[in-house]
Amino acid sequence: MNGVRLFKSDLGLNIVVFVVRVFSEAQVEQMAKGTRSNRKAAKKGTRKGKRAGTPWTKFVKKIYNEMKAKNPNTKLGDAMRAASKRKSEM
């Protein structure tokens, strides 16, 4: 373990001992290979493609675009509320 250790002697005095660990060049190179970026690359998967939109999201998008044409300050939440009221049009 690297760092400073505190020992209590028989005389009641606290003695500070510095512990230093030196790594060989081979150990340093091996530690450098195990970086985070390498571990992340091993976990990455491939994407198979985008999922098709559901009928609900397509409907909300249609209503959002209609509302946005009338009022550019329209928010998506407003379009969702309006789409919920107009479910019979789906």
LUMRO-279021 format. One line per field, with one value per residue (C-alpha): residue in three letters; x negated, y, z; residue number from 1. Coordinates in steps of 0.02 Angstrom, whole numbers, plus 50000, padded with zeros to 5 digits. Layout:
LUMRO-279021
resn (ALA, ...) .
x (X, ...) .
y (Y, ...) .
z (Z, ...) .
resi (NUM, ...) .
//
This chain:
LUMRO-279021
resn (MET, ASN, GLY, VAL, ARG, LEU, PHE, LYS, SER, ASP, LEU, GLY, LEU, ASN, ILE, VAL, VAL, PHE, VAL, VAL, ARG, VAL, PHE, SER, GLU, ALA, GLN, VAL, GLU, GLN, MET, ALA, LYS, GLY, THR, ARG, SER, ASN, ARG, LYS, ALA, ALA, LYS, LYS, GLY, THR, ARG, LYS, GLY, LYS, ARG, ALA, GLY, THR, PRO, TRP, THR, LYS, PHE, VAL, LYS, LYS, ILE, TYR, ASN, GLU, MET, LYS, ALA, LYS, ASN, PRO, ASN, THR, LYS, LEU, GLY, ASP, ALA, MET, ARG, ALA, ALA, SER, LYS, ARG, LYS, SER, GLU, MET) .
x (50000, 49930, 49931, 49888, 49910, 49913, 49838, 49842, 49681, 49659, 49604, 49771, 49697, 49781, 49663, 49705, 49644, 49650, 49684, 49638, 49674, 49580, 49652, 49547, 49563, 49654, 49781, 49813, 49843, 49961, 50060, 50071, 50149, 50294, 50369, 50553, 50570, 50513, 50638, 50780, 50735, 50752, 50928, 50993, 51121, 51183, 51347, 51462, 51561, 51698, 51865, 52018, 52125, 52283, 52452, 52467, 52301, 52344, 52512, 52433, 52304, 52441, 52536, 52374, 52332, 52509, 52497, 52320, 52378, 52509, 52401, 52210, 52204, 52300, 52222, 52226, 52324, 52463, 52470, 52479, 52626, 52715, 52680, 52753, 52914, 52918, 52886, 53039, 52948, 52809) .
y (50000, 50169, 50318, 50367, 50250, 50300, 50180, 50194, 50141, 50062, 50232, 50312, 50412, 50420, 50376, 50419, 50298, 50342, 50195, 50218, 50096, 50102, 50021, 49947, 50013, 49854, 49875, 50057, 50008, 49870, 49990, 50116, 49984, 49960, 50133, 50171, 50200, 50024, 49951, 50051, 49994, 49814, 49844, 49934, 49844, 49881, 49965, 49865, 50015, 50132, 50068, 50119, 50250, 50195, 50256, 50364, 50455, 50481, 50554, 50669, 50726, 50766, 50871, 50954, 51007, 51077, 51176, 51234, 51305, 51410, 51459, 51438, 51443, 51279, 51148, 50960, 50941, 51050, 50939, 50783, 50854, 50901, 50729, 50647, 50743, 50700, 50512, 50473, 50543, 50414) .
z (50000, 49951, 50065, 50243, 50390, 50572, 50701, 50889, 50972, 51144, 51210, 51164, 51021, 50854, 50713, 50534, 50402, 50218, 50105, 49924, 49786, 49622, 49468, 49330, 49153, 49100, 49239, 49191, 49009, 49061, 49172, 49029, 48917, 49037, 49011, 49017, 48831, 48795, 48916, 48840, 48665, 48720, 48788, 48633, 48529, 48356, 48318, 48208, 48147, 48204, 48263, 48167, 48251, 48338, 48275, 48431, 48404, 48220, 48271, 48401, 48273, 48148, 48276, 48335, 48158, 48134, 48296, 48258, 48091, 48181, 48330, 48327, 48519, 48534, 48646, 48627, 48789, 48717, 48563, 48672, 48770, 48608, 48533, 48688, 48663, 48477, 48493, 48389, 48235, 48248) .
resi (1, 2, 3, 4, 5, 6, 7, 8, 9, 10, 11, 12, 13, 14, 15, 16, 17, 18, 19, 20, 21, 22, 23, 24, 25, 26, 27, 28, 29, 30, 31, 32, 33, 34, 35, 36, 37, 38, 39, 40, 41, 42, 43, 44, 45, 46, 47, 48, 49, 50, 51, 52, 53, 54, 55, 56, 57, 58, 59, 60, 61, 62, 63, 64, 65, 66, 67, 68, 69, 70, 71, 72, 73, 74, 75, 76, 77, 78, 79, 80, 81, 82, 83, 84, 85, 86, 87, 88, 89, 90) .
//
